[in-house]
Amino acid sequence: TWCFILSKSIRQNNLMDKKNYLAIFAKSFNWAGFFLPKKVYEDCAKLYAFCRILDDVADEKSNLDSRIERFTKIKNFFKKSFDLPNNEKLEFNENDKVINEVINLATNNNIQRIIFEDLIDGVGSDLKKKIHIRSVKDLLVYSYRVAGSVGLVMSKILNVNDRRALKGAIDLGIAMQLTNIARDVIEDKKMNREYIKPDFENIQATLKLAEMFYDSSFSSIQKIPFKYKFSIIVARRIYRQIGRKILQKGNMENYEKSGKIYVNNFEKIYQTIISVFDLILIYLKEIESHQRAKEHAIISQEIDLDERI
C-alpha cells in the first residue's frame, strides 16, 4: 500500500512544474488518475486546470462586477483563440496558456466547442449576487453545464465514441455535481447560493437523485476502452462514497458539525480494492439501456444533448 502511495506521489511531483491543479486541488480525481496512462493523465490535468480558472473567478470573494468583467475576458479570449491556428494563438499570461492548451486538447480529440461553451456558461451563471434554484429542471441543467459537460469532454479524451457510453459520461458528471451540491450546502449558503434548500431532507433527496445517475453511469463503462475502465470505476466509487458519508450524518445538526466531508486515503484504498469487483461485474452484466432518458429529455428542453453527443 505504501509503495502504491509513494509511486503516486512521485508521479504528482514530476508534474508539479506544470502547476498540476489536479494533484493540488482534486484529490479524489487525482487518485483515480493514477490508473491512467501518463499522456491521458496530463490531458485530464489540462482540462481540470481550465475548469479551475473558471471556478476561481466565480468563487473569489471580491467585487462582483470585477469578477464578471474578468470572466467575460476569459470567455471572449476562449472564443477568439479557438478559431485561430495553433501558430497564431494569442498568449498574454498563465491563464491564456491554460486556455490554449485546452483548445489544443479539443482540436486533437475532435471535441465540439459548444461543449466547452456549456461549461463556461454554467460556471458563469454563478456570477450573481444571489442564486436560488428551486426546480429539478434548473438543477439538472446547471449540473449538466458545470459537470456533465466535463464528463463528455473526458469521454472524448478517453477515445469513447459509443452513444450509450457518452450518455453515461454525462450521467456520471451530473451525479458528481449533485454530490458536490449536497456536500457544500453550508459553504454555498455563506456565498448566497442555494442550489437546493438548506435542510437535511433536501440533501437526502439530492443524493437519492445522484444515486440514480451513478447507477445509470455504471453499465456504460463497458463501452470504455479497457485501459481506462478501472480509473473511471475508482473515481465513480470514491466520489459516490462522499454522498454515502453525508447520509450517515442522519440529521442537519451532525451534518453542520462535520465540516467538509471527504474520503480519506485509507477509505480510498478500500474503495479502490472494491473497485476490482466492480470491474469484474461489468464483464458479467449485460449492458443496460440508458436509465436516465427522462432526465436527459428535461435537460434537452434547454440544451440539445443529442447535438453534443
Salt bridges, closest charged atoms under 4 A:
GLU42 OE2 - LYS18 NZ 3.69
ASP43 OD2 - LYS39 NZ 2.90
ASP43 OD1 - LYS46 NZ 3.98
ASP56 OD1 - ARG52 NE 3.27
ASP59 OD1 - ARG193 NH1 2.81
GLU60 OE1 - ARG70 NH1 2.65
GLU69 OE2 - LYS73 NZ 3.84
ASP83 OD1 - ARG113 NH1 2.95
GLU117 OE2 - ARG113 NE 2.70
ASP118 OD2 - ARG308 NE 2.79
ASP121 OD1 - LYS75 NZ 3.19
ASP171 OD2 - HIS290 NE2 2.79
ASP171 OD1 - HIS296 NE2 2.68
ASP184 OD1 - ARG183 NE 3.52
ASP184 OD1 - LYS260 NZ 3.92
GLU187 OE1 - LYS260 NZ 3.94
GLU194 OE1 - HIS132 ND1 3.91
GLU194 OE1 - ARG134 NH2 2.57
GLU211 OE1 - ARG240 NH2 2.75
GLU211 OE1 - ARG244 NH2 3.61
ASP215 OD1 - ARG240 NH2 2.57
GLU253 OE2 - LYS257 NZ 3.18
GLU267 OE1 - LYS245 NZ 3.01
ASP278 OD2 - ARG237 NE 2.82
GLU288 OE2 - LYS285 NZ 3.41
GLU295 OE1 - ARG292 NE 2.96
GLU302 OE2 - ARG145 NH1 3.41
ASP306 OD1 - ARG163 NH2 3.07
GLU307 OE1 - ARG308 NH1 3.31
